[in-house]
Amino acid sequence: MIFEFHISREARNLYNFDESLFAQTGNIIFIDFYRVRIFADKINKKRNLVSSPEKAVKAGSLNAMGLIDEILHYIVGLYKKKIDKSIFAKA
């Protein structure tokens, strides 16, 4: 499953992510779980996990976050289609 979510410019610079992973909107696009693991590893290499192991980023958590984001997009789309087409204008 392909999913995407926004990564701030500050985080992109701090972790030196490959810009080819990002859409023009600043969203990172993951096309497979392997890329999520590489992304998490890059973050973890910049963190002091010896003294703060709870700060480790888990690839499974990132993957879950992306799936939840996609599910919410779908739900909002259904709401817009079936209940209130002007929901975004009202927001």
PyMOL Python script that loads the backbone (N, CA, C, O; Angstrom):
from pymol import cmd

cmd.read_pdbstr("""\
ATOM      1  N   MET A   1       0.835  -1.179   0.000  1.00  0.00           N
ATOM      2  CA  MET A   1       0.000   0.000   0.000  1.00  0.00           C
ATOM      3  C   MET A   1       0.883   1.247   0.000  1.00  0.00           C
ATOM      4  O   MET A   1       1.860   1.323   0.746  1.00  0.00           O
ATOM      5  N   ILE A   2       0.547   2.189  -0.812  1.00  0.00           N
ATOM      6  CA  ILE A   2       1.255   3.463  -0.857  1.00  0.00           C
ATOM      7  C   ILE A   2       0.568   4.433   0.088  1.00  0.00           C
ATOM      8  O   ILE A   2      -0.656   4.563   0.066  1.00  0.00           O
ATOM      9  N   PHE A   3       1.343   5.110   0.914  1.00  0.00           N
ATOM     10  CA  PHE A   3       0.782   6.137   1.768  1.00  0.00           C
ATOM     11  C   PHE A   3       1.764   7.275   1.913  1.00  0.00           C
ATOM     12  O   PHE A   3       2.950   7.144   1.611  1.00  0.00           O
ATOM     13  N   GLU A   4       1.240   8.401   2.384  1.00  0.00           N
ATOM     14  CA  GLU A   4       2.072   9.591   2.526  1.00  0.00           C
ATOM     15  C   GLU A   4       1.629  10.411   3.720  1.00  0.00           C
ATOM     16  O   GLU A   4       0.468  10.351   4.125  1.00  0.00           O
ATOM     17  N   PHE A   5       2.544  11.173   4.281  1.00  0.00           N
ATOM     18  CA  PHE A   5       2.214  12.136   5.315  1.00  0.00           C
ATOM     19  C   PHE A   5       3.259  13.229   5.323  1.00  0.00           C
ATOM     20  O   PHE A   5       4.340  13.072   4.756  1.00  0.00           O
ATOM     21  N   HIS A   6       2.935  14.336   5.964  1.00  0.00           N
ATOM     22  CA  HIS A   6       3.786  15.525   5.920  1.00  0.00           C
ATOM     23  C   HIS A   6       4.955  15.415   6.894  1.00  0.00           C
ATOM     24  O   HIS A   6       4.804  14.955   8.026  1.00  0.00           O
ATOM     25  N   ILE A   7       6.114  15.845   6.428  1.00  0.00           N
ATOM     26  CA  ILE A   7       7.316  15.944   7.248  1.00  0.00           C
ATOM     27  C   ILE A   7       7.776  17.405   7.154  1.00  0.00           C
ATOM     28  O   ILE A   7       7.941  17.936   6.056  1.00  0.00           O
ATOM     29  N   SER A   8       7.977  18.039   8.284  1.00  0.00           N
ATOM     30  CA  SER A   8       8.359  19.456   8.270  1.00  0.00           C
ATOM     31  C   SER A   8       9.717  19.651   7.594  1.00  0.00           C
ATOM     32  O   SER A   8      10.548  18.743   7.559  1.00  0.00           O
ATOM     33  N   ARG A   9       9.918  20.835   7.068  1.00  0.00           N
ATOM     34  CA  ARG A   9      11.204  21.181   6.448  1.00  0.00           C
ATOM     35  C   ARG A   9      12.322  21.043   7.477  1.00  0.00           C
ATOM     36  O   ARG A   9      13.412  20.572   7.156  1.00  0.00           O
ATOM     37  N   GLU A  10      12.050  21.453   8.710  1.00  0.00           N
ATOM     38  CA  GLU A  10      13.053  21.361   9.782  1.00  0.00           C
ATOM     39  C   GLU A  10      13.492  19.904   9.988  1.00  0.00           C
ATOM     40  O   GLU A  10      14.687  19.626  10.087  1.00  0.00           O
ATOM     41  N   ALA A  11      12.541  18.987  10.050  1.00  0.00           N
ATOM     42  CA  ALA A  11      12.869  17.570  10.228  1.00  0.00           C
ATOM     43  C   ALA A  11      13.575  17.024   8.990  1.00  0.00           C
ATOM     44  O   ALA A  11      14.506  16.227   9.108  1.00  0.00           O
ATOM     45  N   ARG A  12      13.143  17.442   7.819  1.00  0.00           N
ATOM     46  CA  ARG A  12      13.791  16.979   6.580  1.00  0.00           C
ATOM     47  C   ARG A  12      15.262  17.374   6.568  1.00  0.00           C
ATOM     48  O   ARG A  12      16.114  16.595   6.141  1.00  0.00           O
ATOM     49  N   ASN A  13      15.557  18.579   7.035  1.00  0.00           N
ATOM     50  CA  ASN A  13      16.943  19.041   7.080  1.00  0.00           C
ATOM     51  C   ASN A  13      17.730  18.358   8.200  1.00  0.00           C
ATOM     52  O   ASN A  13      18.875  17.955   7.996  1.00  0.00           O
ATOM     53  N   LEU A  14      17.122  18.227   9.378  1.00  0.00           N
ATOM     54  CA  LEU A  14      17.794  17.620  10.519  1.00  0.00           C
ATOM     55  C   LEU A  14      18.229  16.190  10.227  1.00  0.00           C
ATOM     56  O   LEU A  14      19.354  15.799  10.538  1.00  0.00           O
ATOM     57  N   TYR A  15      17.340  15.421   9.635  1.00  0.00           N
ATOM     58  CA  TYR A  15      17.630  14.009   9.384  1.00  0.00           C
ATOM     59  C   TYR A  15      18.216  13.756   8.002  1.00  0.00           C
ATOM     60  O   TYR A  15      18.519  12.615   7.653  1.00  0.00           O
ATOM     61  N   ASN A  16      18.376  14.814   7.216  1.00  0.00           N
ATOM     62  CA  ASN A  16      19.003  14.715   5.900  1.00  0.00           C
ATOM     63  C   ASN A  16      18.326  13.648   5.030  1.00  0.00           C
ATOM     64  O   ASN A  16      18.988  12.790   4.446  1.00  0.00           O
ATOM     65  N   PHE A  17      17.007  13.723   4.959  1.00  0.00           N
ATOM     66  CA  PHE A  17      16.272  12.764   4.146  1.00  0.00           C
ATOM     67  C   PHE A  17      16.499  13.035   2.669  1.00  0.00           C
ATOM     68  O   PHE A  17      16.692  14.178   2.255  1.00  0.00           O
ATOM     69  N   ASP A  18      16.474  11.982   1.892  1.00  0.00           N
ATOM     70  CA  ASP A  18      16.595  12.078   0.441  1.00  0.00           C
ATOM     71  C   ASP A  18      15.358  12.800  -0.096  1.00  0.00           C
ATOM     72  O   ASP A  18      14.235  12.326   0.078  1.00  0.00           O
ATOM     73  N   GLU A  19      15.563  13.934  -0.741  1.00  0.00           N
ATOM     74  CA  GLU A  19      14.446  14.749  -1.234  1.00  0.00           C
ATOM     75  C   GLU A  19      13.611  14.024  -2.286  1.00  0.00           C
ATOM     76  O   GLU A  19      12.465  14.405  -2.523  1.00  0.00           O
ATOM     77  N   SER A  20      14.158  12.991  -2.919  1.00  0.00           N
ATOM     78  CA  SER A  20      13.376  12.269  -3.927  1.00  0.00           C
ATOM     79  C   SER A  20      12.222  11.483  -3.302  1.00  0.00           C
ATOM     80  O   SER A  20      11.328  11.023  -4.012  1.00  0.00           O
ATOM     81  N   LEU A  21      12.239  11.328  -1.979  1.00  0.00           N
ATOM     82  CA  LEU A  21      11.152  10.632  -1.290  1.00  0.00           C
ATOM     83  C   LEU A  21       9.918  11.511  -1.127  1.00  0.00           C
ATOM     84  O   LEU A  21       8.845  11.018  -0.776  1.00  0.00           O
ATOM     85  N   PHE A  22      10.065  12.811  -1.381  1.00  0.00           N
ATOM     86  CA  PHE A  22       9.008  13.759  -1.063  1.00  0.00           C
ATOM     87  C   PHE A  22       8.295  14.276  -2.310  1.00  0.00           C
ATOM     88  O   PHE A  22       8.899  14.468  -3.366  1.00  0.00           O
ATOM     89  N   ALA A  23       6.997  14.492  -2.152  1.00  0.00           N
ATOM     90  CA  ALA A  23       6.205  15.155  -3.185  1.00  0.00           C
ATOM     91  C   ALA A  23       6.444  16.657  -3.058  1.00  0.00           C
ATOM     92  O   ALA A  23       7.043  17.105  -2.080  1.00  0.00           O
ATOM     93  N   GLN A  24       5.990  17.430  -4.020  1.00  0.00           N
ATOM     94  CA  GLN A  24       6.159  18.878  -3.974  1.00  0.00           C
ATOM     95  C   GLN A  24       5.446  19.508  -2.783  1.00  0.00           C
ATOM     96  O   GLN A  24       5.801  20.608  -2.360  1.00  0.00           O
ATOM     97  N   THR A  25       4.461  18.831  -2.246  1.00  0.00           N
ATOM     98  CA  THR A  25       3.706  19.345  -1.106  1.00  0.00           C
ATOM     99  C   THR A  25       4.458  19.190   0.208  1.00  0.00           C
ATOM    100  O   THR A  25       4.032  19.729   1.230  1.00  0.00           O
ATOM    101  N   GLY A  26       5.574  18.460   0.195  1.00  0.00           N
ATOM    102  CA  GLY A  26       6.309  18.196   1.431  1.00  0.00           C
ATOM    103  C   GLY A  26       5.937  16.872   2.050  1.00  0.00           C
ATOM    104  O   GLY A  26       6.492  16.496   3.082  1.00  0.00           O
ATOM    105  N   ASN A  27       5.015  16.161   1.446  1.00  0.00           N
ATOM    106  CA  ASN A  27       4.626  14.857   1.955  1.00  0.00           C
ATOM    107  C   ASN A  27       5.627  13.793   1.520  1.00  0.00           C
ATOM    108  O   ASN A  27       6.077  13.768   0.375  1.00  0.00           O
ATOM    109  N   ILE A  28       5.964  12.918   2.459  1.00  0.00           N
ATOM    110  CA  ILE A  28       6.814  11.793   2.102  1.00  0.00           C
ATOM    111  C   ILE A  28       5.911  10.692   1.566  1.00  0.00           C
ATOM    112  O   ILE A  28       4.799  10.493   2.055  1.00  0.00           O
ATOM    113  N   ILE A  29       6.389   9.995   0.576  1.00  0.00           N
ATOM    114  CA  ILE A  29       5.604   8.940  -0.044  1.00  0.00           C
ATOM    115  C   ILE A  29       6.335   7.620   0.155  1.00  0.00           C
ATOM    116  O   ILE A  29       7.464   7.446  -0.301  1.00  0.00           O
ATOM    117  N   PHE A  30       5.681   6.701   0.837  1.00  0.00           N
ATOM    118  CA  PHE A  30       6.242   5.369   1.045  1.00  0.00           C
ATOM    119  C   PHE A  30       5.517   4.387   0.135  1.00  0.00           C
ATOM    120  O   PHE A  30       4.288   4.315   0.126  1.00  0.00           O
ATOM    121  N   ILE A  31       6.298   3.636  -0.627  1.00  0.00           N
ATOM    122  CA  ILE A  31       5.682   2.666  -1.521  1.00  0.00           C
ATOM    123  C   ILE A  31       5.836   1.241  -1.017  1.00  0.00           C
ATOM    124  O   ILE A  31       5.218   0.321  -1.553  1.00  0.00           O
ATOM    125  N   ASP A  32       6.659   1.052   0.013  1.00  0.00           N
ATOM    126  CA  ASP A  32       6.796  -0.279   0.593  1.00  0.00           C
ATOM    127  C   ASP A  32       7.354  -0.175   2.013  1.00  0.00           C
ATOM    128  O   ASP A  32       7.866   0.866   2.425  1.00  0.00           O
ATOM    129  N   PHE A  33       7.242  -1.276   2.744  1.00  0.00           N
ATOM    130  CA  PHE A  33       7.651  -1.274   4.141  1.00  0.00           C
ATOM    131  C   PHE A  33       9.166  -1.114   4.294  1.00  0.00           C
ATOM    132  O   PHE A  33       9.632  -0.562   5.291  1.00  0.00           O
ATOM    133  N   TYR A  34       9.928  -1.588   3.323  1.00  0.00           N
ATOM    134  CA  TYR A  34      11.382  -1.448   3.379  1.00  0.00           C
ATOM    135  C   TYR A  34      11.787   0.023   3.480  1.00  0.00           C
ATOM    136  O   TYR A  34      12.673   0.362   4.264  1.00  0.00           O
ATOM    137  N   ARG A  35      11.160   0.889   2.709  1.00  0.00           N
ATOM    138  CA  ARG A  35      11.482   2.323   2.751  1.00  0.00           C
ATOM    139  C   ARG A  35      11.092   2.953   4.086  1.00  0.00           C
ATOM    140  O   ARG A  35      11.748   3.884   4.552  1.00  0.00           O
ATOM    141  N   VAL A  36      10.036   2.450   4.692  1.00  0.00           N
ATOM    142  CA  VAL A  36       9.648   2.932   6.019  1.00  0.00           C
ATOM    143  C   VAL A  36      10.741   2.564   7.026  1.00  0.00           C
ATOM    144  O   VAL A  36      11.082   3.373   7.890  1.00  0.00           O
ATOM    145  N   ARG A  37      11.290   1.357   6.923  1.00  0.00           N
ATOM    146  CA  ARG A  37      12.360   0.917   7.829  1.00  0.00           C
ATOM    147  C   ARG A  37      13.612   1.773   7.658  1.00  0.00           C
ATOM    148  O   ARG A  37      14.251   2.132   8.647  1.00  0.00           O
ATOM    149  N   ILE A  38      13.967   2.099   6.438  1.00  0.00           N
ATOM    150  CA  ILE A  38      15.131   2.951   6.186  1.00  0.00           C
ATOM    151  C   ILE A  38      14.902   4.341   6.780  1.00  0.00           C
ATOM    152  O   ILE A  38      15.804   4.922   7.385  1.00  0.00           O
ATOM    153  N   PHE A  39      13.702   4.863   6.604  1.00  0.00           N
ATOM    154  CA  PHE A  39      13.335   6.172   7.130  1.00  0.00           C
ATOM    155  C   PHE A  39      13.458   6.188   8.657  1.00  0.00           C
ATOM    156  O   PHE A  39      14.043   7.113   9.220  1.00  0.00           O
ATOM    157  N   ALA A  40      12.915   5.179   9.325  1.00  0.00           N
ATOM    158  CA  ALA A  40      12.980   5.086  10.787  1.00  0.00           C
ATOM    159  C   ALA A  40      14.434   4.963  11.250  1.00  0.00           C
ATOM    160  O   ALA A  40      14.825   5.575  12.245  1.00  0.00           O
ATOM    161  N   ASP A  41      15.218   4.187  10.542  1.00  0.00           N
ATOM    162  CA  ASP A  41      16.623   4.003  10.899  1.00  0.00           C
ATOM    163  C   ASP A  41      17.394   5.317  10.812  1.00  0.00           C
ATOM    164  O   ASP A  41      18.237   5.603  11.662  1.00  0.00           O
ATOM    165  N   LYS A  42      17.108   6.105   9.797  1.00  0.00           N
ATOM    166  CA  LYS A  42      17.782   7.390   9.630  1.00  0.00           C
ATOM    167  C   LYS A  42      17.481   8.322  10.810  1.00  0.00           C
ATOM    168  O   LYS A  42      18.368   9.032  11.284  1.00  0.00           O
ATOM    169  N   ILE A  43      16.244   8.317  11.277  1.00  0.00           N
ATOM    170  CA  ILE A  43      15.870   9.121  12.440  1.00  0.00           C
ATOM    171  C   ILE A  43      16.581   8.601  13.685  1.00  0.00           C
ATOM    172  O   ILE A  43      17.145   9.375  14.459  1.00  0.00           O
ATOM    173  N   ASN A  44      16.549   7.296  13.867  1.00  0.00           N
ATOM    174  CA  ASN A  44      17.133   6.698  15.072  1.00  0.00           C
ATOM    175  C   ASN A  44      18.639   6.902  15.166  1.00  0.00           C
ATOM    176  O   ASN A  44      19.184   6.970  16.268  1.00  0.00           O
ATOM    177  N   LYS A  45      19.310   6.998  14.042  1.00  0.00           N
ATOM    178  CA  LYS A  45      20.761   7.224  14.055  1.00  0.00           C
ATOM    179  C   LYS A  45      21.124   8.612  14.575  1.00  0.00           C
ATOM    180  O   LYS A  45      22.247   8.826  15.030  1.00  0.00           O
ATOM    181  N   LYS A  46      20.183   9.560  14.513  1.00  0.00           N
ATOM    182  CA  LYS A  46      20.426  10.920  14.991  1.00  0.00           C
ATOM    183  C   LYS A  46      20.029  11.096  16.458  1.00  0.00           C
ATOM    184  O   LYS A  46      20.320  12.130  17.058  1.00  0.00           O
ATOM    185  N   ARG A  47      19.374  10.102  17.030  1.00  0.00           N
ATOM    186  CA  ARG A  47      18.893  10.212  18.407  1.00  0.00           C
ATOM    187  C   ARG A  47      19.812   9.442  19.355  1.00  0.00           C
ATOM    188  O   ARG A  47      20.455   8.469  18.960  1.00  0.00           O
ATOM    189  N   ASN A  48      19.865   9.886  20.599  1.00  0.00           N
ATOM    190  CA  ASN A  48      20.656   9.194  21.614  1.00  0.00           C
ATOM    191  C   ASN A  48      19.780   8.113  22.243  1.00  0.00           C
ATOM    192  O   ASN A  48      19.123   8.341  23.258  1.00  0.00           O
ATOM    193  N   LEU A  49      19.782   6.943  21.628  1.00  0.00           N
ATOM    194  CA  LEU A  49      18.908   5.871  22.085  1.00  0.00           C
ATOM    195  C   LEU A  49      19.486   5.100  23.265  1.00  0.00           C
ATOM    196  O   LEU A  49      18.781   4.323  23.908  1.00  0.00           O
ATOM    197  N   VAL A  50      20.762   5.313  23.547  1.00  0.00           N
ATOM    198  CA  VAL A  50      21.367   4.648  24.703  1.00  0.00           C
ATOM    199  C   VAL A  50      20.780   5.220  25.989  1.00  0.00           C
ATOM    200  O   VAL A  50      20.386   4.476  26.888  1.00  0.00           O
ATOM    201  N   SER A  51      20.726   6.548  26.067  1.00  0.00           N
ATOM    202  CA  SER A  51      20.183   7.171  27.277  1.00  0.00           C
ATOM    203  C   SER A  51      18.666   7.360  27.221  1.00  0.00           C
ATOM    204  O   SER A  51      18.026   7.531  28.259  1.00  0.00           O
ATOM    205  N   SER A  52      18.093   7.329  26.027  1.00  0.00           N
ATOM    206  CA  SER A  52      16.640   7.508  25.884  1.00  0.00           C
ATOM    207  C   SER A  52      16.072   6.509  24.876  1.00  0.00           C
ATOM    208  O   SER A  52      15.637   6.900  23.792  1.00  0.00           O
ATOM    209  N   PRO A  53      16.073   5.231  25.224  1.00  0.00           N
ATOM    210  CA  PRO A  53      15.592   4.225  24.257  1.00  0.00           C
ATOM    211  C   PRO A  53      14.123   4.392  23.882  1.00  0.00           C
ATOM    212  O   PRO A  53      13.685   3.914  22.835  1.00  0.00           O
ATOM    213  N   GLU A  54      13.368   5.069  24.737  1.00  0.00           N
ATOM    214  CA  GLU A  54      11.945   5.280  24.435  1.00  0.00           C
ATOM    215  C   GLU A  54      11.739   6.238  23.263  1.00  0.00           C
ATOM    216  O   GLU A  54      10.628   6.355  22.746  1.00  0.00           O
ATOM    217  N   LYS A  55      12.795   6.918  22.847  1.00  0.00           N
ATOM    218  CA  LYS A  55      12.694   7.853  21.724  1.00  0.00           C
ATOM    219  C   LYS A  55      12.917   7.178  20.369  1.00  0.00           C
ATOM    220  O   LYS A  55      12.896   7.839  19.330  1.00  0.00           O
ATOM    221  N   ALA A  56      13.127   5.886  20.386  1.00  0.00           N
ATOM    222  CA  ALA A  56      13.328   5.161  19.126  1.00  0.00           C
ATOM    223  C   ALA A  56      12.059   5.214  18.283  1.00  0.00           C
ATOM    224  O   ALA A  56      10.953   5.033  18.792  1.00  0.00           O
ATOM    225  N   VAL A  57      12.232   5.461  17.005  1.00  0.00           N
ATOM    226  CA  VAL A  57      11.116   5.446  16.062  1.00  0.00           C
ATOM    227  C   VAL A  57      11.017   4.031  15.511  1.00  0.00           C
ATOM    228  O   VAL A  57      12.001   3.471  15.027  1.00  0.00           O
ATOM    229  N   LYS A  58       9.827   3.465  15.589  1.00  0.00           N
ATOM    230  CA  LYS A  58       9.609   2.105  15.105  1.00  0.00           C
ATOM    231  C   LYS A  58       8.951   2.157  13.736  1.00  0.00           C
ATOM    232  O   LYS A  58       7.973   2.875  13.528  1.00  0.00           O
ATOM    233  N   ALA A  59       9.496   1.390  12.810  1.00  0.00           N
ATOM    234  CA  ALA A  59       8.947   1.364  11.462  1.00  0.00           C
ATOM    235  C   ALA A  59       7.481   0.934  11.475  1.00  0.00           C
ATOM    236  O   ALA A  59       6.677   1.452  10.700  1.00  0.00           O
ATOM    237  N   GLY A  60       7.133  -0.002  12.340  1.00  0.00           N
ATOM    238  CA  GLY A  60       5.738  -0.443  12.432  1.00  0.00           C
ATOM    239  C   GLY A  60       4.806   0.675  12.857  1.00  0.00           C
ATOM    240  O   GLY A  60       3.669   0.756  12.391  1.00  0.00           O
ATOM    241  N   SER A  61       5.292   1.548  13.751  1.00  0.00           N
ATOM    242  CA  SER A  61       4.479   2.689  14.187  1.00  0.00           C
ATOM    243  C   SER A  61       4.288   3.687  13.056  1.00  0.00           C
ATOM    244  O   SER A  61       3.199   4.232  12.878  1.00  0.00           O
ATOM    245  N   LEU A  62       5.354   3.926  12.287  1.00  0.00           N
ATOM    246  CA  LEU A  62       5.230   4.822  11.127  1.00  0.00           C
ATOM    247  C   LEU A  62       4.255   4.254  10.106  1.00  0.00           C
ATOM    248  O   LEU A  62       3.430   4.974   9.545  1.00  0.00           O
ATOM    249  N   ASN A  63       4.364   2.958   9.876  1.00  0.00           N
ATOM    250  CA  ASN A  63       3.469   2.306   8.930  1.00  0.00           C
ATOM    251  C   ASN A  63       2.022   2.410   9.405  1.00  0.00           C
ATOM    252  O   ASN A  63       1.125   2.692   8.611  1.00  0.00           O
ATOM    253  N   ALA A  64       1.797   2.185  10.689  1.00  0.00           N
ATOM    254  CA  ALA A  64       0.453   2.301  11.251  1.00  0.00           C
ATOM    255  C   ALA A  64      -0.067   3.727  11.119  1.00  0.00           C
ATOM    256  O   ALA A  64      -1.235   3.936  10.791  1.00  0.00           O
ATOM    257  N   MET A  65       0.796   4.710  11.374  1.00  0.00           N
ATOM    258  CA  MET A  65       0.397   6.103  11.253  1.00  0.00           C
ATOM    259  C   MET A  65      -0.039   6.416   9.819  1.00  0.00           C
ATOM    260  O   MET A  65      -1.044   7.094   9.603  1.00  0.00           O
ATOM    261  N   GLY A  66       0.714   5.924   8.856  1.00  0.00           N
ATOM    262  CA  GLY A  66       0.355   6.144   7.458  1.00  0.00           C
ATOM    263  C   GLY A  66      -0.969   5.491   7.095  1.00  0.00           C
ATOM    264  O   GLY A  66      -1.773   6.074   6.368  1.00  0.00           O
ATOM    265  N   LEU A  67      -1.199   4.279   7.599  1.00  0.00           N
ATOM    266  CA  LEU A  67      -2.458   3.587   7.328  1.00  0.00           C
ATOM    267  C   LEU A  67      -3.644   4.320   7.967  1.00  0.00           C
ATOM    268  O   LEU A  67      -4.698   4.468   7.348  1.00  0.00           O
ATOM    269  N   ILE A  68      -3.462   4.770   9.199  1.00  0.00           N
ATOM    270  CA  ILE A  68      -4.527   5.523   9.872  1.00  0.00           C
ATOM    271  C   ILE A  68      -4.847   6.794   9.100  1.00  0.00           C
ATOM    272  O   ILE A  68      -6.015   7.151   8.942  1.00  0.00           O
ATOM    273  N   ASP A  69      -3.805   7.480   8.616  1.00  0.00           N
ATOM    274  CA  ASP A  69      -4.003   8.695   7.827  1.00  0.00           C
ATOM    275  C   ASP A  69      -4.819   8.396   6.570  1.00  0.00           C
ATOM    276  O   ASP A  69      -5.739   9.140   6.233  1.00  0.00           O
ATOM    277  N   GLU A  70      -4.482   7.313   5.883  1.00  0.00           N
ATOM    278  CA  GLU A  70      -5.209   6.953   4.663  1.00  0.00           C
ATOM    279  C   GLU A  70      -6.653   6.576   4.977  1.00  0.00           C
ATOM    280  O   GLU A  70      -7.561   6.928   4.224  1.00  0.00           O
ATOM    281  N   ILE A  71      -6.872   5.869   6.072  1.00  0.00           N
ATOM    282  CA  ILE A  71      -8.235   5.503   6.479  1.00  0.00           C
ATOM    283  C   ILE A  71      -9.055   6.753   6.769  1.00  0.00           C
ATOM    284  O   ILE A  71     -10.213   6.845   6.362  1.00  0.00           O
ATOM    285  N   LEU A  72      -8.460   7.717   7.470  1.00  0.00           N
ATOM    286  CA  LEU A  72      -9.177   8.955   7.781  1.00  0.00           C
ATOM    287  C   LEU A  72      -9.505   9.753   6.523  1.00  0.00           C
ATOM    288  O   LEU A  72     -10.579  10.347   6.429  1.00  0.00           O
ATOM    289  N   HIS A  73      -8.582   9.771   5.553  1.00  0.00           N
ATOM    290  CA  HIS A  73      -8.883  10.431   4.272  1.00  0.00           C
ATOM    291  C   HIS A  73     -10.103   9.773   3.619  1.00  0.00           C
ATOM    292  O   HIS A  73     -10.982  10.452   3.088  1.00  0.00           O
ATOM    293  N   TYR A  74     -10.135   8.463   3.670  1.00  0.00           N
ATOM    294  CA  TYR A  74     -11.244   7.718   3.068  1.00  0.00           C
ATOM    295  C   TYR A  74     -12.560   8.041   3.776  1.00  0.00           C
ATOM    296  O   TYR A  74     -13.575   8.290   3.124  1.00  0.00           O
ATOM    297  N   ILE A  75     -12.541   8.036   5.102  1.00  0.00           N
ATOM    298  CA  ILE A  75     -13.753   8.312   5.886  1.00  0.00           C
ATOM    299  C   ILE A  75     -14.267   9.728   5.618  1.00  0.00           C
ATOM    300  O   ILE A  75     -15.467   9.930   5.432  1.00  0.00           O
ATOM    301  N   VAL A  76     -13.364  10.699   5.599  1.00  0.00           N
ATOM    302  CA  VAL A  76     -13.779  12.082   5.324  1.00  0.00           C
ATOM    303  C   VAL A  76     -14.344  12.180   3.914  1.00  0.00           C
ATOM    304  O   VAL A  76     -15.326  12.884   3.680  1.00  0.00           O
ATOM    305  N   GLY A  77     -13.722  11.470   2.973  1.00  0.00           N
ATOM    306  CA  GLY A  77     -14.243  11.459   1.604  1.00  0.00           C
ATOM    307  C   GLY A  77     -15.646  10.884   1.527  1.00  0.00           C
ATOM    308  O   GLY A  77     -16.495  11.410   0.809  1.00  0.00           O
ATOM    309  N   LEU A  78     -15.894   9.811   2.261  1.00  0.00           N
ATOM    310  CA  LEU A  78     -17.244   9.233   2.302  1.00  0.00           C
ATOM    311  C   LEU A  78     -18.240  10.201   2.919  1.00  0.00           C
ATOM    312  O   LEU A  78     -19.353  10.362   2.418  1.00  0.00           O
ATOM    313  N   TYR A  79     -17.839  10.843   4.007  1.00  0.00           N
ATOM    314  CA  TYR A  79     -18.713  11.818   4.668  1.00  0.00           C
ATOM    315  C   TYR A  79     -19.080  12.934   3.691  1.00  0.00           C
ATOM    316  O   TYR A  79     -20.241  13.326   3.569  1.00  0.00           O
ATOM    317  N   LYS A  80     -18.062  13.430   3.005  1.00  0.00           N
ATOM    318  CA  LYS A  80     -18.284  14.517   2.045  1.00  0.00           C
ATOM    319  C   LYS A  80     -19.240  14.062   0.934  1.00  0.00           C
ATOM    320  O   LYS A  80     -20.144  14.798   0.538  1.00  0.00           O
ATOM    321  N   LYS A  81     -19.029  12.875   0.455  1.00  0.00           N
ATOM    322  CA  LYS A  81     -19.838  12.364  -0.655  1.00  0.00           C
ATOM    323  C   LYS A  81     -21.281  12.072  -0.235  1.00  0.00           C
ATOM    324  O   LYS A  81     -22.216  12.391  -0.970  1.00  0.00           O
ATOM    325  N   LYS A  82     -21.466  11.475   0.927  1.00  0.00           N
ATOM    326  CA  LYS A  82     -22.796  10.999   1.314  1.00  0.00           C
ATOM    327  C   LYS A  82     -23.579  11.931   2.225  1.00  0.00           C
ATOM    328  O   LYS A  82     -24.808  11.870   2.253  1.00  0.00           O
ATOM    329  N   ILE A  83     -22.893  12.794   2.973  1.00  0.00           N
ATOM    330  CA  ILE A  83     -23.601  13.582   3.976  1.00  0.00           C
ATOM    331  C   ILE A  83     -23.532  15.082   3.699  1.00  0.00           C
ATOM    332  O   ILE A  83     -24.560  15.759   3.711  1.00  0.00           O
ATOM    333  N   ASP A  84     -22.343  15.603   3.452  1.00  0.00           N
ATOM    334  CA  ASP A  84     -22.207  17.061   3.346  1.00  0.00           C
ATOM    335  C   ASP A  84     -21.094  17.426   2.370  1.00  0.00           C
ATOM    336  O   ASP A  84     -19.920  17.434   2.741  1.00  0.00           O
ATOM    337  N   LYS A  85     -21.453  17.722   1.145  1.00  0.00           N
ATOM    338  CA  LYS A  85     -20.474  18.045   0.101  1.00  0.00           C
ATOM    339  C   LYS A  85     -19.685  19.329   0.392  1.00  0.00           C
ATOM    340  O   LYS A  85     -18.604  19.536  -0.161  1.00  0.00           O
ATOM    341  N   SER A  86     -20.221  20.175   1.248  1.00  0.00           N
ATOM    342  CA  SER A  86     -19.563  21.464   1.516  1.00  0.00           C
ATOM    343  C   SER A  86     -18.779  21.452   2.840  1.00  0.00           C
ATOM    344  O   SER A  86     -18.466  22.512   3.383  1.00  0.00           O
ATOM    345  N   ILE A  87     -18.466  20.271   3.350  1.00  0.00           N
ATOM    346  CA  ILE A  87     -17.794  20.177   4.661  1.00  0.00           C
ATOM    347  C   ILE A  87     -16.491  20.975   4.712  1.00  0.00           C
ATOM    348  O   ILE A  87     -16.195  21.612   5.723  1.00  0.00           O
ATOM    349  N   PHE A  88     -15.718  20.945   3.640  1.00  0.00           N
ATOM    350  CA  PHE A  88     -14.438  21.664   3.655  1.00  0.00           C
ATOM    351  C   PHE A  88     -14.635  23.157   3.600  1.00  0.00           C
ATOM    352  O   PHE A  88     -13.879  23.902   4.224  1.00  0.00           O
ATOM    353  N   ALA A  89     -15.626  23.609   2.872  1.00  0.00           N
ATOM    354  CA  ALA A  89     -15.919  25.047   2.837  1.00  0.00           C
ATOM    355  C   ALA A  89     -16.377  25.543   4.204  1.00  0.00           C
ATOM    356  O   ALA A  89     -16.044  26.657   4.609  1.00  0.00           O
ATOM    357  N   LYS A  90     -17.131  24.726   4.903  1.00  0.00           N
ATOM    358  CA  LYS A  90     -17.610  25.088   6.234  1.00  0.00           C
ATOM    359  C   LYS A  90     -16.480  25.082   7.255  1.00  0.00           C
ATOM    360  O   LYS A  90     -16.497  25.856   8.212  1.00  0.00           O
ATOM    361  N   ALA A  91     -15.515  24.223   7.055  1.00  0.00           N
ATOM    362  CA  ALA A  91     -14.389  24.129   8.010  1.00  0.00           C
ATOM    363  C   ALA A  91     -13.520  25.345   7.868  1.00  0.00           C
ATOM    364  O   ALA A  91     -12.519  25.474   8.572  1.00  0.00           O
TER     365      ALA A  91
END
""", "prot")
cmd.dss("prot")
cmd.show_as("cartoon", "prot")
cmd.util.cbc("prot")
cmd.orient("prot")
